């Protein structure tokens, strides 16, 4: 999907891909702004405790770092929104800085979706998707697992282009 062209990283997205990426990035921004809640397991995954055995030290660390980290995550999701074509498909061109922001934002989106979907380190995504399709091929879970897999593919494609 992504390929290096000079100093840029270029990919062409179909209309549906643009819509999915716009929705995913917008949901991450919403989670980090209006929906920000430390009791949400997704927030816990995106902002893990630094000192697992020392709640007071973790709270102190969070007090000094969370605002900047949250702003950076919002900006990274914003980089996806800013680079996507309007409601039509089309080409995305990223410089190295934007490509790295996309990688971090895609990672945050996958972490968030992974928590919601119950994806663990040993989860076989192909098996999960096959099982969900067997239960109901039109289910929300099938769609969400497909988006999760697509985000992984996109992330890997961009990383490979960066490493070329």
Secondary structure, DSSP 8 states (H G I E B T S, - for coil): --EEETTEEEEEE-HHHHHHHHHHHHHHHHHHTTT--TTSHHHHHHT--SSTT-HHHHHHHHHHHHHHHHHHHHHHHHHHHHHS-SSS-EEEEE-HHHHHHHHHHHHHHHHHHHHHHT--TT--HHHHHHHHHHH-TTSHHHHHHHHHHHHHHHHHHHHHHHH-
